[in-house]
């Protein structure tokens, strides 16, 4: 199958190359991190490299090739050689956490991943997950489906949530408190008894694990255990 990874790094014709494919991808990732995928055009990447857009076509046949390379390149940030604990559930939760951190560092990755094109580093990620799940009796097809569902959960949690401020942002925290107060002001104890009970119930101790981990564990148990 012809993909960007099966082709030479550059065409055989033309002048001596000024840049490597890796340099082009790195420049594109910087642009995407700052402005999303819409900021990544052949012209913008060429400008970042102080070259002409036409020169990039000696390395890539299209912008789609560039997006595929970008998506695969950032997967090098996943520590796939981290020692495993031997507990399949704990190990998959840790994989999910690492993937979530990756998606938050590169918010454009969720959109790019929808293209459904997989490179060599993605294959390494799949192999890592399959190795973790190897002791489980679930069918191979179920394990493959689990990886897809796990990525879907990660993508969902990677999206910014209105009213959920990033840690350490005092202004955002204040907006969150103001939003909660505004909602509470609309609650009528007679018409909204359940909301009233929720707002006035005693504070509960922190959960043993956060919502992301609880969700991932529940999904994985549901898919992989009888």
C-alpha positions in Angstrom: 0.0 0.0 0.0 1.4 3.4 -1.0 1.7 5.7 2.0 3.9 8.6 2.9 6.0 6.2 5.0 6.7 3.9 2.0 8.0 6.7 -0.2 11.5 8.1 -0.2 12.1 11.1 2.1 12.3 13.3 -1.0 12.1 13.2 -4.7 15.2 12.3 -6.7 15.0 15.4 -8.9 15.7 19.0 -8.1 18.4 20.8 -6.2 20.2 19.6 -3.1 17.7 19.5 -0.2 17.7 22.3 2.3 15.6 20.6 4.9 14.7 17.2 6.0 11.2 15.8 6.2 11.6 15.7 10.0 12.3 19.5 10.0 9.3 20.2 8.0 7.1 18.1 10.3 8.6 19.8 13.4 7.8 23.2 12.0 4.2 22.2 11.2 3.7 20.8 14.7 4.8 24.2 16.2 2.3 26.0 14.0 -0.5 23.5 14.9 0.2 23.8 18.6 -0.1 27.6 18.4 -3.0 27.9 16.0 -4.6 24.5 15.3 -4.6 22.6 12.1 -6.1 25.6 10.2 -2.7 27.3 10.8 -0.9 24.5 9.0 -0.6 25.2 5.2 2.2 24.4 2.9 2.8 28.2 2.5 2.9 28.8 6.3 5.3 25.9 6.9 7.5 27.0 4.1 7.6 30.5 5.6 8.6 29.1 9.0 11.5 27.4 7.3 12.4 30.4 5.2 11.8 28.6 1.9 9.2 28.5 -0.8 6.0 26.5 -0.6 6.9 24.8 -3.9 10.1 23.3 -2.4 8.1 21.3 0.1 6.5 19.3 -2.6 9.9 17.6 -3.2 9.3 16.0 0.2 5.5 15.7 0.4 2.9 15.2 -2.3 0.1 17.1 -0.3 -0.9 18.7 2.9 -2.6 15.4 3.8 0.8 13.8 3.8 2.0 16.4 6.2 -0.9 15.9 8.6 -0.3 12.2 8.6 3.4 12.7 9.4 2.6 15.2 12.2 0.1 12.9 13.9 2.6 10.0 13.9 5.6 12.2 14.9 4.1 13.4 18.2 3.5 9.8 19.3 7.2 9.7 20.0 6.3 11.5 23.2 4.5 8.4 24.5 6.8 6.4 26.8 6.1 3.1 25.3 9.1 1.5 26.9 8.0 2.3 30.4 8.2 -0.9 32.6 4.8 -2.6 33.1 3.4 -3.4 36.5 1.9 -6.7 35.4 -1.6 -5.5 36.3 -3.3 -5.1 32.9 -5.9 -2.6 34.2 -3.4 -0.3 35.9 -1.1 -0.5 32.9 -3.9 0.5 30.5 -5.0 3.3 32.7 -1.5 4.6 32.7 -1.4 4.4 28.9 -4.6 6.3 28.8 -3.2 9.0 31.1 -0.1 9.3 28.9 -2.3 9.6 25.8 -4.5 12.3 27.5 -1.4 14.3 28.4 -0.3 14.0 24.7 -3.6 15.2 23.4 -3.6 18.2 25.8 -0.1 19.2 24.7 -1.3 19.0 21.1 -5.0 19.9 21.0 -5.1 19.5 17.2 -4.3 15.8 17.4 -7.9 14.9 18.1 -9.0 16.4 14.8 -6.0 14.9 12.9 -6.6 11.5 14.3 -10.1 11.4 12.7 -8.3 10.9 9.4 -7.8 7.3 10.4 -4.3 7.1 8.9 -1.8 5.1 11.0 2.0 5.4 10.8 4.8 3.2 12.3 4.6 4.9 15.7 0.9 4.3 15.9 1.5 0.6 15.2 4.0 0.6 18.1 1.3 2.1 20.3 -1.2 -0.6 19.3 1.4 -3.3 19.9 2.0 -1.9 23.4 -1.7 -2.1 24.2 -2.1 -5.6 22.8 0.9 -6.7 24.9 -0.7 -5.4 28.0 -4.0 -7.2 27.1 -2.3 -10.4 26.1 -3.1 -12.3 29.3 -6.8 -11.6 28.9 -9.1 -14.2 27.3 -11.1 -11.6 25.3 -11.1 -12.1 21.6 -8.5 -10.2 19.5 -11.3 -8.2 17.8 -12.6 -7.1 21.2 -9.1 -5.9 22.2 -8.8 -4.0 19.0 -12.2 -2.4 19.6 -11.1 -1.6 23.1 -8.2 0.5 21.8 -10.6 2.5 19.7 -13.0 3.1 22.5 -10.1 4.0 24.8 -8.9 6.6 22.3 -12.4 8.0 22.1 -12.6 8.4 25.9 -9.3 10.2 25.9 -10.4 12.5 23.1 -13.5 13.4 25.0 -11.6 14.3 28.1 -9.0 16.2 26.1 -11.6 18.7 24.9 -11.8 21.9 26.9 -14.9 22.0 29.1 -16.7 25.3 29.5 -16.6 26.4 33.1 -13.8 24.0 33.9 -10.7 26.2 34.2 -7.2 25.1 33.8 -5.3 24.5 37.0 -3.7 27.6 38.5 -5.9 30.2 36.6 -7.4 32.4 39.4 -9.5 34.4 37.0 -11.0 31.3 35.5 -11.6 29.8 39.0 -13.5 33.0 39.9 -15.6 32.7 36.7 -16.4 29.1 37.6 -17.6 30.2 41.1 -19.7 33.0 39.7 -21.3 30.6 37.2 -22.2 28.2 40.0 -23.6 31.1 42.0 -25.7 32.3 39.1 -27.1 28.8 38.5 -27.9 28.4 42.2 -29.8 31.7 42.2 -32.2 30.2 39.6 -33.0 27.1 41.7 -36.4 27.0 43.3 -36.6 24.5 46.2 -40.2 23.7 45.3 -39.7 23.3 41.6 -36.2 21.9 41.7 -36.0 19.7 44.9 -33.3 17.4 43.5 -31.0 20.3 42.5 -31.6 22.0 45.8 -30.6 18.8 47.6 -27.4 18.6 45.5 -26.4 22.2 46.2 -27.1 22.0 49.9 -25.7 18.5 50.6 -22.6 18.4 52.9 -19.3 18.4 51.0 -18.1 14.9 50.2 -14.5 13.8 50.7 -12.4 13.6 47.4 -13.0 10.5 45.4 -10.3 7.8 45.5 -9.6 8.5 41.8 -10.5 11.3 39.4 -13.4 11.1 36.9 -11.0 10.3 34.0 -9.6 7.3 35.8 -12.9 6.1 37.0 -14.4 6.3 33.5 -11.4 4.5 31.9 -11.5 1.7 34.5 -15.2 1.2 34.1 -15.0 1.1 30.3 -12.1 -1.3 30.3 -13.7 -3.7 32.8 -16.9 -3.6 30.8 -15.2 -4.4 27.5 -12.6 -6.9 28.6 -13.9 -8.8 31.5 -16.9 -11.2 31.6 
